[in-house]
Amino acid sequence: MQKSLLDADIDDMGPEESKRLIDQLRNEISDIKVQLQITHEERERIDKDMEFCLKGDALAAKLGAALRSWDTERKRKLALSRQLEEQEVTLSSSGGSGEDVVKERSRKKASLVREEKRLSRLVGETRRTLAETESRCLAAGEELQRQQARVAMAASGQSQKSKEEQLVDAYVAKLDVPATVRPAGPVGPKRRGRPRK
């Protein structure tokens, strides 16, 4: 728009020029409203991501507890394995050859190895989940900041367009422009136009 409605000399405008100006203003206002709706939808999506992040924080606390529990269990298994080794050394030095005892200790060793592998897989999965949660929360936080800036800009533009829309309505009422140039909406009482000269 080359000049605003405030600067336009509306008394010197012809019907066609007035109609073009009104249509242009209404189109710009409509575009701003569409942009605000899109921004509102994006904000809702960001809010959902932030809610996920809050839940992710609680999950991270649980996963941290799981890691500590895993470390405690690992140390316990390591201590038990050392005890078994010491007992085997004692048996060997004493000349004992209890076959059943040796088999039982071998079975316990195999069980310890399996448990160690299971715990290793668990801690790996836990660390990956923590990393993914932190990455997603960081991205959501950055996107929220961008959306806040967009909302602020859009709100500023909407405020200006609302003022122009009021001027358009006042201008239409002053010129008594036919209903064909008015936006769609509730139909009010018909107004009788001015007689043409």
C-alpha positions as CSV (number, residue, x, y, z in Angstrom):
1,M,0.0,0.0,0.0
2,Q,1.6,3.2,-1.2
3,K,-0.1,5.5,1.4
4,S,-2.2,4.8,4.5
5,L,-5.9,5.5,4.8
6,L,-5.1,8.4,7.1
7,D,-3.0,10.1,4.3
8,A,-5.5,9.4,1.6
9,D,-7.8,12.3,0.5
10,I,-11.0,10.2,0.6
11,D,-13.2,13.1,-0.6
12,D,-11.3,13.1,-4.0
13,M,-11.4,9.3,-4.5
14,G,-13.7,7.8,-7.1
15,P,-15.8,4.7,-6.4
16,E,-13.4,2.3,-8.1
17,E,-10.4,3.8,-6.3
18,S,-12.2,3.6,-3.0
19,K,-13.2,0.0,-3.6
20,R,-9.6,-1.0,-4.5
21,L,-8.3,0.7,-1.3
22,I,-10.9,-1.0,0.9
23,D,-10.2,-4.4,-0.7
24,Q,-6.5,-4.1,-0.3
25,L,-6.8,-3.2,3.4
26,R,-9.2,-6.0,4.0
27,N,-6.9,-8.5,2.2
28,E,-3.9,-7.5,4.3
29,I,-6.0,-7.8,7.5
30,S,-7.1,-11.2,6.5
31,D,-3.5,-12.3,5.8
32,I,-2.5,-11.1,9.3
33,K,-5.3,-13.1,10.9
34,V,-4.2,-16.2,9.0
35,Q,-0.6,-15.8,10.1
36,L,-1.8,-15.4,13.7
37,Q,-3.8,-18.6,13.5
38,I,-0.8,-20.5,12.2
39,T,1.4,-19.0,14.9
40,H,-1.2,-20.1,17.5
41,E,-1.1,-23.6,16.2
42,E,2.7,-23.7,16.3
43,R,2.7,-22.4,19.8
44,E,0.3,-25.2,20.9
45,R,2.7,-27.7,19.4
46,I,5.7,-26.2,21.2
47,D,3.7,-26.3,24.5
48,K,3.2,-30.0,24.0
49,D,6.9,-30.4,23.4
50,M,7.7,-28.5,26.6
51,E,5.3,-30.7,28.4
52,F,7.1,-33.7,27.1
53,C,10.4,-32.2,28.3
54,L,9.0,-31.8,31.8
55,K,8.0,-35.4,31.8
56,G,11.5,-36.1,30.4
57,D,13.0,-34.5,33.4
58,A,11.1,-36.9,35.7
59,L,12.2,-39.8,33.4
60,A,15.8,-38.6,33.6
61,A,15.6,-38.7,37.4
62,K,14.3,-42.3,37.3
63,L,17.0,-43.3,34.8
64,G,19.7,-41.7,37.0
65,A,18.5,-43.8,39.9
66,A,18.6,-46.8,37.7
67,L,22.2,-46.0,36.7
68,R,23.2,-45.7,40.4
69,S,21.4,-49.0,41.1
70,W,23.3,-50.6,38.2
71,D,26.6,-49.4,39.5
72,T,25.9,-50.7,43.0
73,E,24.9,-54.1,41.6
74,R,28.0,-54.2,39.4
75,K,30.2,-53.6,42.4
76,R,28.4,-56.4,44.3
77,K,28.9,-58.8,41.4
78,L,32.5,-57.9,41.1
79,A,33.1,-58.5,44.9
80,L,31.3,-61.9,44.6
81,S,33.4,-62.9,41.6
82,R,36.6,-62.1,43.6
83,Q,35.4,-64.2,46.5
84,L,34.8,-67.1,44.2
85,E,38.3,-66.8,42.8
86,E,39.8,-66.6,46.3
87,Q,37.9,-69.8,47.3
88,E,39.2,-71.6,44.2
89,V,42.7,-70.6,45.1
90,T,42.2,-71.9,48.6
91,L,40.8,-75.2,47.4
92,S,43.7,-75.7,45.0
93,S,46.3,-75.0,47.7
94,S,44.6,-77.3,50.1
95,G,44.5,-80.1,47.6
96,G,40.7,-80.3,47.6
97,S,39.1,-81.5,44.4
98,G,35.4,-81.5,45.2
99,E,33.9,-81.9,41.7
100,D,30.5,-80.7,42.9
101,V,32.0,-77.6,44.4
102,V,33.9,-76.7,41.3
103,K,30.7,-77.2,39.1
104,E,28.7,-75.0,41.4
105,R,31.3,-72.2,41.2
106,S,31.5,-72.5,37.5
107,R,27.7,-72.2,37.3
108,K,27.8,-69.1,39.5
109,K,30.6,-67.6,37.3
110,A,28.5,-68.1,34.2
111,S,25.5,-66.5,35.9
112,L,27.6,-63.5,36.9
113,V,28.8,-63.1,33.3
114,R,25.2,-63.2,32.0
115,E,24.1,-60.7,34.6
116,E,27.0,-58.4,33.7
117,K,26.1,-58.4,30.1
118,R,22.4,-57.7,30.9
119,L,23.3,-54.7,33.1
120,S,25.7,-53.4,30.4
121,R,22.9,-53.4,27.9
122,L,20.6,-51.7,30.3
123,V,23.0,-48.9,31.1
124,G,23.6,-48.4,27.4
125,E,19.9,-48.1,26.6
126,T,19.5,-45.8,29.6
127,R,22.3,-43.4,28.4
128,R,20.9,-43.3,24.9
129,T,17.4,-42.5,26.2
130,L,18.9,-39.7,28.4
131,A,20.8,-38.2,25.4
132,E,17.7,-38.3,23.2
133,T,15.6,-36.6,25.9
134,E,18.1,-33.9,26.5
135,S,18.5,-33.2,22.7
136,R,14.7,-33.0,22.2
137,C,14.2,-30.7,25.2
138,L,17.0,-28.4,23.9
139,A,15.5,-28.2,20.4
140,A,12.0,-27.5,21.9
141,G,13.4,-24.7,24.1
142,E,15.1,-23.1,21.1
143,E,11.9,-23.4,19.0
144,L,9.9,-21.9,21.8
145,Q,12.1,-18.8,21.8
146,R,11.7,-18.4,18.1
147,Q,7.9,-18.7,18.4
148,Q,7.8,-16.2,21.2
149,A,9.5,-13.7,18.9
150,R,7.1,-14.4,16.1
151,V,4.0,-14.1,18.4
152,A,5.3,-10.7,19.6
153,M,5.8,-9.5,16.0
154,A,2.4,-10.8,14.9
155,A,0.6,-9.2,17.8
156,S,2.2,-5.9,17.0
157,G,1.1,-6.2,13.4
158,Q,-2.4,-7.3,14.4
159,S,-2.8,-4.2,16.7
160,Q,-1.9,-1.9,13.8
161,K,-4.2,-3.8,11.4
162,S,-7.1,-3.6,13.9
163,K,-6.9,0.2,13.8
164,E,-6.9,0.2,10.0
165,E,-9.9,-2.1,10.0
166,Q,-11.8,0.3,12.2
167,L,-10.9,3.1,9.7
168,V,-12.1,1.0,6.8
169,D,-15.4,0.3,8.5
170,A,-15.8,4.0,9.2
171,Y,-14.9,4.9,5.6
172,V,-17.4,2.4,4.2
173,A,-20.1,3.8,6.4
174,K,-19.3,7.3,5.3
175,L,-19.4,6.5,1.6
176,D,-22.3,4.1,2.0
177,V,-20.5,1.6,-0.3
178,P,-22.8,-1.2,-1.6
179,A,-22.8,-4.4,0.4
180,T,-20.9,-6.2,-2.4
181,V,-17.6,-4.6,-1.2
182,R,-18.2,-5.4,2.4
183,P,-16.8,-8.6,4.0
184,A,-19.1,-11.6,4.5
185,G,-20.9,-11.6,7.8
186,P,-24.3,-11.3,9.5
187,V,-26.8,-9.4,7.4
188,G,-28.1,-6.3,9.0
189,P,-30.9,-3.8,8.1
190,K,-30.6,-2.6,4.5
191,R,-29.6,1.0,4.0
192,R,-30.9,3.1,1.2
193,G,-28.1,4.5,-0.9
194,R,-27.7,8.1,-1.8
195,P,-29.3,9.1,-5.1
196,R,-26.7,9.3,-7.9
197,K,-26.2,12.7,-9.4
